[in-house]
Amino acid sequence: MLIIGAGLAGLSLAWHLAPTHRVLVVDQGAQPGAEATAQNAGMVRRLVEDPVERAIATRSGEAFAAPGDDWEDHPPSRVVGAVLGLVEEDAQLTDAVAHLRQRGVEVHSLDRPEEVAPALRGSPIRQAWWLPQERVADPHALLSGFLRGLRRQGGALRLGERVEGLAQEGDRVVGVWVGGALLRAGAVVIAAGAWGQGLAAGIGLARPMAPIRRSLHTTAPHPLSRPEHPWLWLDDLGLYARPEAEGWLLSGCDERLDRPALGPGSIGGLTERGRAELGHKLERGLPALADVGLRGGWTGLRTFTPDRRPMLGEDPDRQGLWWASGLGGAGVTGCFAVGEAVAAWMRGEETPWLSRRAVSPGRPFPGRFLIHPSGESWSGQLVSAR
Ligand SMILES: Cc1cc2nc3c(=O)[nH]c(=O)nc-3n(C[C@H](O)[C@H](O)[C@H](O)COP(=O)(O)OP(=O)(O)OC[C@H]3O[C@@H](n4cnc5c(N)ncnc54)[C@H](O)[C@@H]3O)c2cc1C
């Protein structure tokens, strides 16, 4: 079994497969998890509109609560709670709230959200949902645990090796090309994040995915930042804030299509315009943070399919080819469940908690899909995912 990509998707799958398969993970980076996995905000978010994303998030949530021995020294997450707010479209998350409550997840509607989250003082939100058990993950600790388990069970990781292409005989994928040599494998899994679509295109397979760039900003120390302050997400306005060190990690949820070049490296820098736009949003949505001193930050790639659901499982058009891709903006949250589902299907087992069809690489996709360049849910732009 050969997995292309040592990000959260690839290493979670490797960890889940290692008890029953010989697993080799290959990554072009000098370190595992150096791309999207190192660029995220680390929020584990179960209150999401889409039922498929929610099925993955709630399943993963159970693993975050009891991850097992490979995380004995460094837990992969901690509970801080979260407040999800809506400034205009206040009914947006209502169904999702009902579903989570039915599953036993604690969700409260807050009349005075600033009492739970002082950074919401003066915020114009019309609806605030508080999830006291929501978590922040540590992606580095997550990866370390997956790697520890993989190695303990005899699996291997090769770094600094770029897969140049998939190797096929007839309509069967039989391995990959690395450094001009054929590396044979009984099955190959594309867990290559923003580069997955290109690998498929190399063997004439159209699997639409769009890498979308988003900014994250760091701030100077700020009096309202506390390690135990819940993370905040104003969903329809497109603004989130998470305590980080003594300041905040902030995003205006901007989206821009941006395909990376071949080879490692997808992190980008911020612009003055981006900082100014975030400043305006803070004034509108989180006035208590409008005086934060923006210090630095980066941009990173979230890779989506056109229906924004992940691409998981066996490829219906190539034997021996599997996918653990398209984790979008939810790959930290969903990593445990993504690895669990694909590993189960590889063993011929079923997953009653997740429909295979809903995430199948062969499902019909629209040719274009909506992104939100300003982060606001009420404005959008159609982009091609091909
Ligand atoms: C700004 C930002 C904020 C985010 N915030 C959150 C959040 O708060 N919560 C959340 O749940 N998720 C969040 N995410 C999403 C999350 O980070 C991703 O969904 C997740 O990291 C994707 O993991 P991956 O393994 O699919 O991709 P990656 O981490 O990109 O891994 C893919 C790997 O494949 C390797 N690779 C690619 N091509 C080849 C090749 N040809 N040969 C060898 N190796 C190859 C790459 O080197 C890379 O290591 C955020 C993402 C970003 C960018």
The ligand as a MOL file (V3000), in Angstrom:
LIG
                    3D

  0  0  0     0  0            999 V3000
M  V30 BEGIN CTAB
M  V30 COUNTS 53 58 0 0 0
M  V30 BEGIN ATOM
M  V30 1 C -5.4290 28.9530 6.2570 0
M  V30 2 C -6.0050 27.6190 6.6150 0
M  V30 3 C -6.7740 27.4710 7.7720 0
M  V30 4 C -7.3170 26.2190 8.0900 0
M  V30 5 N -7.9840 26.0890 9.2830 0
M  V30 6 C -8.5190 24.8810 9.6060 0
M  V30 7 C -9.2020 24.7190 10.8380 0
M  V30 8 O -9.2710 25.6310 11.6640 0
M  V30 9 N -9.7850 23.5150 11.0880 0
M  V30 10 C -9.7130 22.4690 10.2230 0
M  V30 11 O -10.2940 21.4220 10.4820 0
M  V30 12 N -9.0030 22.5760 9.0660 0
M  V30 13 C -8.4130 23.7540 8.7460 0
M  V30 14 N -7.7150 23.8840 7.5840 0
M  V30 15 C -7.6900 22.7470 6.6370 0
M  V30 16 C -6.6100 21.7130 6.9220 0
M  V30 17 O -5.3790 22.3080 7.2110 0
M  V30 18 C -6.4930 20.8260 5.6740 0
M  V30 19 O -7.7710 20.3250 5.3010 0
M  V30 20 C -5.5840 19.6250 5.8860 0
M  V30 21 O -4.3520 20.0190 6.4310 0
M  V30 22 C -5.3770 18.9060 4.5540 0
M  V30 23 O -4.4760 17.8550 4.7750 0
M  V30 24 P -3.9460 17.0030 3.5490 0
M  V30 25 O -3.1350 15.9170 4.1230 0
M  V30 26 O -5.1020 16.6650 2.6670 0
M  V30 27 O -3.0750 18.0220 2.6770 0
M  V30 28 P -1.5810 18.5610 2.9190 0
M  V30 29 O -1.3170 18.8840 4.3350 0
M  V30 30 O -1.3690 19.6540 1.9210 0
M  V30 31 O -0.6870 17.3150 2.5550 0
M  V30 32 C -0.4700 16.8700 1.2530 0
M  V30 33 C 0.9230 16.3090 1.2070 0
M  V30 34 O 1.1310 15.6960 -0.0590 0
M  V30 35 C 2.4580 15.9320 -0.4430 0
M  V30 36 N 2.5390 15.7950 -1.8980 0
M  V30 37 C 1.7890 16.4530 -2.8240 0
M  V30 38 N 2.1390 16.0510 -4.0660 0
M  V30 39 C 3.1190 15.1310 -3.9240 0
M  V30 40 C 3.8850 14.3640 -4.8430 0
M  V30 41 N 3.6860 14.4760 -6.1600 0
M  V30 42 N 4.8250 13.5360 -4.3560 0
M  V30 43 C 5.0310 13.4160 -3.0010 0
M  V30 44 N 4.3330 14.1250 -2.0950 0
M  V30 45 C 3.3710 14.9650 -2.5340 0
M  V30 46 C 2.7230 17.3600 0.0280 0
M  V30 47 O 4.1140 17.6000 0.1490 0
M  V30 48 C 1.9890 17.3870 1.3590 0
M  V30 49 O 2.8200 17.0710 2.4600 0
M  V30 50 C -7.1230 25.1010 7.2340 0
M  V30 51 C -6.3100 25.2390 6.1110 0
M  V30 52 C -5.7350 26.4650 5.8080 0
M  V30 53 C -4.8570 26.5880 4.6050 0
M  V30 END ATOM
M  V30 BEGIN BOND
M  V30 1 1 1 2
M  V30 2 1 2 3
M  V30 3 2 2 52
M  V30 4 2 3 4
M  V30 5 1 4 5
M  V30 6 1 4 50
M  V30 7 2 5 6
M  V30 8 1 6 7
M  V30 9 1 6 13
M  V30 10 2 7 8
M  V30 11 1 7 9
M  V30 12 1 9 10
M  V30 13 2 10 11
M  V30 14 1 10 12
M  V30 15 2 12 13
M  V30 16 1 13 14
M  V30 17 1 14 15
M  V30 18 1 14 50
M  V30 19 1 15 16
M  V30 20 1 16 17
M  V30 21 1 16 18
M  V30 22 1 18 19
M  V30 23 1 18 20
M  V30 24 1 20 21
M  V30 25 1 20 22
M  V30 26 1 22 23
M  V30 27 1 23 24
M  V30 28 2 24 25
M  V30 29 1 24 26
M  V30 30 1 24 27
M  V30 31 1 27 28
M  V30 32 2 28 29
M  V30 33 1 28 30
M  V30 34 1 28 31
M  V30 35 1 31 32
M  V30 36 1 32 33
M  V30 37 1 33 34
M  V30 38 1 33 48
M  V30 39 1 34 35
M  V30 40 1 35 36
M  V30 41 1 35 46
M  V30 42 1 36 37
M  V30 43 1 36 45
M  V30 44 2 37 38
M  V30 45 1 38 39
M  V30 46 1 39 40
M  V30 47 2 39 45
M  V30 48 1 40 41
M  V30 49 2 40 42
M  V30 50 1 42 43
M  V30 51 2 43 44
M  V30 52 1 44 45
M  V30 53 1 46 47
M  V30 54 1 46 48
M  V30 55 1 48 49
M  V30 56 2 50 51
M  V30 57 1 51 52
M  V30 58 1 52 53
M  V30 END BOND
M  V30 END CTAB
M  END
